[in-house]
């Protein structure tokens, strides 16, 4: 089989490595891929949002199955366009990808169908939003409606911070048209849990839970990033909570989308907060999370391609989705200065062992040398019989990845270890 994977980050590298395990897979094309992915797939310089070019490439190269991994092409209708040409895909169509593409849509969906989430108000007028903030409870959460590379959410601890966030989104348009509408919502407290799930629009098969580390610096300080590391499973996510989430959140979400005529197939990501009043949805994503994928897929024991095809064909109920009971940890190596300004173009060296355990995100090949080209550069994942073992191994192996101007958090997984104690 010829497989096409749309995207070019660490998540896509993890997906490609898992797909390669299927013996029927002959060639995997990554559009655009990156310098590290080039070791595992044929990289083609077509951008993830260049949908007409992606479709033309898929037809010319007799693609048997396509995986659309990032949010942008899903929201823009990449799956619709590929399916229209008879190419089966993993991922939701545009009318279902709106669950991530619009925060306003997803909040209104939850309110309409009684799915537990934070209380909220929606604004498309800046003055009205600023007036509301004069009396809103603080801290509060300000969210841009549309996609913003995972950075369109600001937790404001003072009224002035909240108002600055509103002005930056609505007046300064730091997130472009994504800030035309904003959501101001209640600040929830409790442990956060990421649960990625396979769904064919009828049944839901959750993957192993994970814990992301969003803040740039140790002890959860610094700016929010796309994620500085992950561990799986998340110790806060007990079997009892999992059962409750299935009944109160996962299945009701699938039913709600069906009722709206927006059947969701692919990977639906549930960002949850385990509040004192029970689990609540912070956000939905219409795709695999990054860097959650880098710990979840290495624990998958079933064949990824078979499971993906089952979501497309509507046969997920009778398809086995089995995960190891071991633990995984992923440590991100970033360019110092991320998520704001940082230098790039530094050569990356890796030991042979590190290469086998590392997913490459922000790197490109220059005259055969892998050099940094992004904020998050690599993610090194290790598996252990215990969480402690997985964390220690991930850091040990990550020592084998080196480039100038590199930075990593030194406390990935420590919160999870505290929870286990």
C-alpha positions, 0 to 999 in steps of 0.5 A: 500500500502507498500511504500519504501523511499530511503534516510535518512535525513530531506528531507526524513522525510518530504516526509514520513510525507506527504505520511503518510496522504494517507489512502491507505498507510499501511507501509512505509519503509525507507532505511536507514532512521534515528533515528527520521524517526523511529517514522514515518516509519520502518527503514532498515539498507540498504544504499541509494547507495546499489542498489542491496540490495534495489531492493532485499528488495523491492521484498521481501517486496512486495513494491507497490511504491518506492520513490528515494529521494537523488541524488546519487542513482538516478544518479547510476540508482536506479529507472532503477533497481527497474523498471526493477523488475516491481516496479513503482518509483518516480524519474528520471532514470539515463540517466535523473538524469545526469542533476544534476549528471554532471554540464558539461552536464547541462551547455551544454544542456542549451547552446544547447537549448538556456536556460538562464544561466551564461556564462561558460568554461569547463576544464579537464586540471588544467593548462589550467584552471589556465591560463584562470583564469589569465584574467577571470572576478572576482568574478567567480564561480568554480564548480566540474562536479559531485556530491559533497554533495551540496558543490562542488561550490566555489564562488571566490572573488580573482584570488588567491581564484579561483586558490586555488579552481581549485587546491583543486578540480583537484589536491587535489581531495577534491571532488574525481572524481567529480573534474576531470572536472570543470566548471568556470562560470560567477558570476551572481547577484540578488535574488536566488530562488528555484523552485521544480517542479513535471513533468511527462516528458510532463507537469510541475507543479511547487511547491511553491517557496522557499528561502534557506540560504546556509551560515553557519552564520548570515548575509550570512557569513561563509562557504557554507552548505547544507542549514541552513533554508528556507522560502516559498514562496519566495517574489522575485518570482512574478507571472510575473517572474513565467510565464516567467520562465515557458516559458523560462526555465521550459518547454524548459528544459523538451523539451530539455531532451525529444529531447536528449532521456532523458525524465525526470520524478519526481521532477526537481529542478530549482535553479534560479538567478533573474538577472537584465537581467531576470531569469537564471538557476544556477543549476538543481537538479534531486530531492527534495531539502533539506531543501526546501522540509521541507517548500514546502511539509507542504504547499501542500494541494493535496495528495502527493502520488497521485501526485507522481504516476501521474508523474510515470504514465504520468497523471500529466496534469489531476492531481490537485497540490494545495498549501496553500497560507500561509507561511512556515519557517524552522530553521535548528539546526546544530552541532557547527562546521558544515560544517567542523569538529563537535562533535556528540553523544549528546542526543536530547530532544524535547517537544511534540510540537517540535516533531510534527513540526520537521524533523530529519536529522542527528540523530540515536537511541542509546539504545532508545535515540535519539543522534546527528550523523550529521552536520545538526541535525533537521529542525523545520517548522512552518506555518503562515498566514504571513511570519513574523508569520511563522518565529516567530513560527518556532523559538519559536517551535525550542526552544523546541529542545535541544542538547549540541553543537547545533547551529542555524542561528538567521536570517532565513527569514529576507532577505525575510521580507526585500523584502516584505517591 
